[in-house]
Amino acid sequence: MAEENRAFTAASFNTYLTKEKKLVGVRCRACGTLSPEPRPMCHSCHGRDMEWYEFSGKGKLSTFTCIYIVPAHMMEKGYGRDNPYCTGIVTLEEGPRLSARIVGVDAANPKDIKTGTEVILELAEVDSESPTPTFRPT
Amino acid sequence: MSTASRKRQLGRPVSIVSAGMSRFGAFPDKDSRDLFVESFQDMLDNLDQGIDVRDIECAYVGNYSSDLFEHQGHAAPIIADWLGLTPMPVTRIENACASSGSALREGIMAIASGLYNIVLVGGMEKMTSLPTEGVTDVLATAADGLYEVPAGLTFPGIFGAIATAHMDRYDTNLDQLLKVGIKNHKNGALNPKAQFNVTIQGLMERRMARAQERGQPVPEYATEIDFLNDPGANPWVAWPLRLYDCAPITDGAACVLLVASEIAKNFSDKPIELAGTGQASGRPLHDADELTSLSATKAAAGAAYEMAGVTADDIQVAEVHDCFTIAEIIATEDLGFFAPGEGGRAVDEGRTALHGDKPINTSGGLKAKGHPVGASGVAQVAEIFHQLRGEAAGRQVNKPDLELGLTHNLGGTGGTCVVNILRRSS
């Protein structure tokens, strides 16, 4: 994606996710550090020469929680004490981790959800109003 | 050598000569300024030799979000006014739940720099003005609003994810989490200013009595753990954390009076020296080095231990940031009190109990004393101040040579950590 010259901002990240259906972060051309978040400067070597980098969307569920006391933006979607949702941290096959919604699991039975489960990006579930990477078990 | 690893020392020694707290709890009729005044008056009452309050030269006030809780920005000059101390300079410090820990460091540095001799540092939060969901939203603004919050992560949710990882990696279990709460409530029952001045056993008996009064079936709980395993009494908040794994929503304030150590005896018979202080920042959990540890705690503690010239083993009593039960367990590991993965077992074995070898959260902690977020860092320091002076009454740690205490104040989910080490002056 070396020719891509859009600004390294959350707006660009969200456009990739919702309009172009891709999980695109950045790579530092100086040291190779990858970041799913579109940082304008490398947080490892402070390099300024960043490029867009498309992640495969494959990874593993590293940890998770199922949320019963929900924030307003999730309550609007129908979640709450009787309808919890799962969210967690996914380690991408390229190495970096990110916070993500986890679908396709039974959030009311968290004991059945296992860390280490292989997951894949689920673009159908990405919400255009508050976009967030969403994954489901493969 | 990078300047980041340089050993740091204060320009001159700083001591605490008094500490005060408001009652912690839910006070529908009181605003944060009222609570701050209450803590200030308590601090003055606790000052051995008194002070002309006009001699206070400067103040720092920790406060997380008066903006969202009370629709009040620019709260600092209001405090100066309500203490009758204008035109004294006063600055509000916001670092989420580490706001007043951070404010304390500003006060320490203001004296260490030589600019001031007498500085007031406090913290305050009025939280019960919003319903639980509203408080959840306000607390979530301490997380990364672009890359954590949209995923549906909440403040309890991120600590829930840490707990899942800790239980996965080590043999930490749900009962050990509950036992942190049982211990802290036991201490809170001995603290007259605590929001939950009651044991879990007491709460269990209340629930049974209430069922009986209403003619409902009386639940049969053999133990506190039984009670805490009843989803009716202890509902899930964010797996694997339940209601009693979470610090409550609290209104409260606390303050301490700092002075240059060379004049401390003018105010106090038993001043407490700030032997070491450290502060660090950390990244969101998804970018953390480990999912079972907070790097900011390790960095802040390392700086504080180095400044004080002590190690984790030397610390005799500590207040750690138990916003959630798992947070206490990982704090005791990250501070070096116990090896990684051993924090849960230490609770099981009673090592962190009031009369254990490493008493943790003798005040009741955030869990039972209450957690008015902007006040918690200074309230922790107030507890250690009283412990080291031997004036903690029913919850006094029973060690004849009690000299060194530590406070650990976390902001958000480890974005900020402040560690202070207090030493009884000889």
Interface residues (C-beta under 8 A of the other chain):
Chain A: A10 P36 E37 S62 T63 F64 T65 C66 I67 Y68 I69 V70 P71 A72 H73 M74 M75 Y79 R81 P84 Y85 T87 G88 I89 P96 R97 L98 S99 A100 R101 P110 T115 S130 P131 T132 P133
Chain B: T132 E133 G134 T136 D137 A140 D144 L146 Y147 E148 V149 P150 A151 G152 L153 T154 P156 G157 I158 G160 A161 I162 A163 T164 A165 D168 P235 W236 V237 A238 W239 P240 L241 P284 L285 H286 D287 L291
